[in-house]
Amino acid sequence: MSNKRCKRIEMRLTEEEFIVIKQLANKANMTVTQFLLKAAFNLPITIYEIDNVKDILKPLLGLQRHYNNIRFSLQKTNQITSIITPNIEKEIHSLWQLLAQAKEVKVP
């Protein structure tokens, strides 16, 4: 099967419908075609609602500092293993990786 698209589908939309679809595609960081294809095949679409990533970074950094303080206190009293299970530790580690990736995002 060739990657070249050779068929065309046309549909008529009102101006309002087109604006909504275009806005959703933009929020999903996709073209309108990509968005409609994923929607047509019922594939997952991620909508990014945060316009400025920096708005969410500050609270997350605070959360990370609190977690580190709590973890340090628990380690000092040898209670870390009874409170933070390996599954929770794995989830927290995943959260910090996402935070690190968000810090790398260049905001214009």
N, C-alpha and C positions, 0 to 999 in steps of 0.2 A: 504494500500500500504506500502510495506516495504521500509525502508531507504537504505537497502543493494543494492548495484549496482550489477546487475547480467548480464548485457549485455555489449558487447564491440563493439566499432566501430573503424575501422582502416582506416587511410588515409595516402597517400604517399605525402611527401613534399620534396622540394629541401632543401638543407642545409640553404640557405638564407631565405626561407619562414619560416622554423622552428625557426631560430634565431629571426626573426621579431616577430613572435607570442610569443615566450618565453620572449622577451624584453617587449612587451606590457603587458603580464600577470604579469611580475615582477613590472612594473610601476603601475599596477592596484592592486598590493599587493594580487595577486591570483595565484593559481596553473594554469597550462596550461589547465587542464580539466575544472576547474571552469570558466576560461576565455572563452573557446570555447563553453561551455554550455550557458553562458549568451549571447554570440554573436549569437549562433544558435537560441535562443528564443527571440532575439531582445530586451534584457533587458539592462537597463542602466549600463554602465561601467565607473568608474571614473579612469582616468589616472593621476597619480601624477608625475608631471614634475619636481618638485623642489627636487633636490638631498639633499640639506642642508637647513633645515627649518630655520636655523638661518639667512640665506640670506634674507628672507622676513620679519623676525621679527623686525629688526632694523627700516625699513621704517614705518612699522605699528605702532610701539611704538611712533615714531615721529608724525604720524598722530593722534594717541590718545592724545598726549600732546597738539597738536594744537587745536583739538576739545574741550578738557577740558578748554583751555584758552579762546576760543571763547564763549563757553557756560557760563563760569564764567562772562565774560564781558557783555554778553547779560542779564544775570540774574541781574547784578548790575544796569542795566538801564531799567529793567522790559520789555525788548523786546523779551524775550525767547518764549513766547506763540505765537507771531505774525510771527516768523521766523521758529521755529522748531515745526512742527506739530507732533501729536502723532504717525502717521505712520512713519515719519522720525526718531523719537526718538526710535521707536521699531526696525527699521532697524539698527540704530547705536548700540543699545544694543546687537542685534544679532551679529554684527561685533565684538564687544568687547568680547563676549562669545567665539567666534571662536579664537580670539587672545589669550585669556586665555588658551584655549585648546592647541593651538600651542606652547605656552610657556612651557607646561607640557611635550611635546614630548622629549624623551631622544634621543639625537643624538650621535651615537657611535664615 
